[in-house]
């Protein structure tokens, strides 16, 4: 379960990109839903899946303390390197790594 949670957070930006692509593709079928019903159905399922995944990821952060939220948000969503987060928070890189690992373990429960 830890691997899946970490995978999801690492791919947060990719999920958003895919969601946007699906919505653009779906928009291309506007007015032609009868001809392309299978494609429209599949795109709607993908959109729902990505939206649910993103909602769960965002909501799951609320169970963490503020420091761990900042670390995960900076690292996974803003792609800020661990060393830069450590400088920003005035702690060691090792501390950031430990918090990140502990937070992912907690979220995967």
Number of C-alpha atoms within 10 A of each C-alpha: 11 14 10 11 17 19 11 17 20 16 14 20 16 12 19 15 12 15 20 14 14 20 14 12 14 18 12 12 15 11 9 11 14 10 10 12 12 11 14 21 13 13 19 15 13 16 20 13 14 20 15 12 15 19 11 11 16 13 9 14 18 12 12 15 10 10 13 20 18 15 22 24 16 16 19 17 14 12 12 14 12 19 15 15 19 17 11 9 14 9 12 14 17 12 12 22 15 10 17 21 15 13 20 21 15 14 17 14 8
